[in-house]
């Protein structure tokens, strides 16, 4: 999908800007970096949600996923209740949830994620952003058509994909159908991902405010995520992100160094810390996302 | 362009070179603009480069500008007699309007250079290993109370109060020292005399009277003088401090939006201004597109706003860059104090202080850029902070755009015009044509297409005379002054 490519491009540009800001004369400009981090966050969500929104899995990918090695770190975030507080997608996920009530995945995305790799609809529902260079907003009805194409992604090696085929909102067992559908649709090489923004692209455009997001996030997260599934989800998520980001922006990552450690590595140690901080387990991924995307804020704190 | 900062402190001569003096008028009776004057502040370095470029047959009207000469702020004083500009090199140039003379009625009050001084120098914060830019972010004049003029100028960290005064007399006839200042031998003094003030050539001198420093952790983006003429506020990304003009070692923090955990940061303060008639009221704008009005009588720390001006986002315009383009870059009270004007990337909005839910008027400055946000993000243009200004009667508002275009909106007739500040389009007695950007489809003659716009030529800073139709527009390192047609 072109918006995935666009999102990826925007991510790279944003990371470059954050890097350059460190060497700019006059010090780090808080305002500009805040805006860049917001864009980076949005692009990242769009980019990662693509993997789960009706993406077709290659056989290899399915294997890799089954091994549990690769899980998009965003997966947890994409799951409703794990997105960042600043993300509009949280609200969208909520709306998607409302619209797709029959789906079990909506009810327990975490469990779904761990068990079946699904929740593509959740992820795709989070694509609340649209750009001139990005894909159009899709309705759940339209997405099945788009599902047919497969996209080549050099970066993504494995995704806990949501290879949910033509969405049948009333089907609670979509996730189980996923692997089969994906394999049949997949025409890509093993190295590459074929994915598709999945059906439930129920975009809702709601005003994004941190306050709103935080308020709406907490209740949804509590109901949806289970603490047991979360840690593994996060680990898997991290792995995926790590793979994806590493191959794309490895040079930038090495330059950033420790500032992006959360973004890159499976820091399981962070999990308990976040959990300890936040009684609401759903907030953990959100916090991590914030930490990951605000490495420069530590520099600001050092001011 | 990164000169090692110690070299910046070398003295550079600044020469004022009037380039043009033409009479231009704009069609349309409601905004007559004419008398086009251009001042280009050149340094010696510039002139060498100019010669070289001309010899090498480069473009004659080259866009090359020394980074330090880029004008970063423009401000008229309260009477309009003086016009101050600050640039990236930390210099302030003050222009004064010459008295109208009967001999030359067509030269109705030109602005000539009155004083030039180096306001801020580049500094290095050794503790944080940060270089502090000398760029002048804002200049604000104090109301005139005696023969001298006072202005506040600020860079990222330090505000300075400058006194600009004239000296046309000097005392002569000291007893203890001779005319050259050498101490006289007391044994040679046989009589005492009283020193007498003798006329001398007019000299304008600028002296720093107060330095307000070490109060801001983040970059100062605006200053605003209070109507009580005793206090002023300085605003950085997260805090607003209130100062007494006389006291430099103490300031009061009146707004603090820094979160306990910096990683929870969601918005920053982008601009702030005191209400022009109520000394207890001020507003500050945020990067999220909201404006908060605060009353200092309510509490010492004005973290809780009295009013919140915010317009719900249009969901159909969602994009990756929605947050960036909704960030407010400038906020200005009308002269009456009744209205607020805010500038975000694509629009100018006028708010009524009595209505918080939505703006009174919204004007599209360059909506054709909405489809180009991605490219503008790549080349950093999306972060440009445009300013906006009211005219003296609050009936017309003006703001800048790209390609050296600037836009004026008449609030009463709802008409708008796009003008260009460019030397190519100015000939003696020529008429300054309104420009038009062609959005799509067939491009008419004289229209310019969106793709042909020069995004390196941007008008971020401009000022409007407080009572007359005189505007000052800063285009990179050039200052253009437009005036009403005399007829």
Interface residues (C-beta under 8 A of the other chain):
Chain A: X6 X7 X10 X13 X17 X25 X26 X27 X29 X30 X31 X32 X34 X35 X38 X39 X42 X43 X46 X86 X88 X128 X129 X130 X131 X132 X133 X134 X204 X205 X206 X207 X208 X209 X210 X287 X290 X291 X294 X297 X298 X300 X301 X302 X303
Chain B: X2 X128 X130 X131 X132 X133 X135 X156 X217 X218 X219 X221 X237 X238 X262 X263 X264 X265 X266 X267 X268 X270 X287 X288 X312 X313 X315 X316 X318 X319 X320 X321 X322 X323 X324 X327 X371 X372 X373 X374 X377 X378 X380 X383
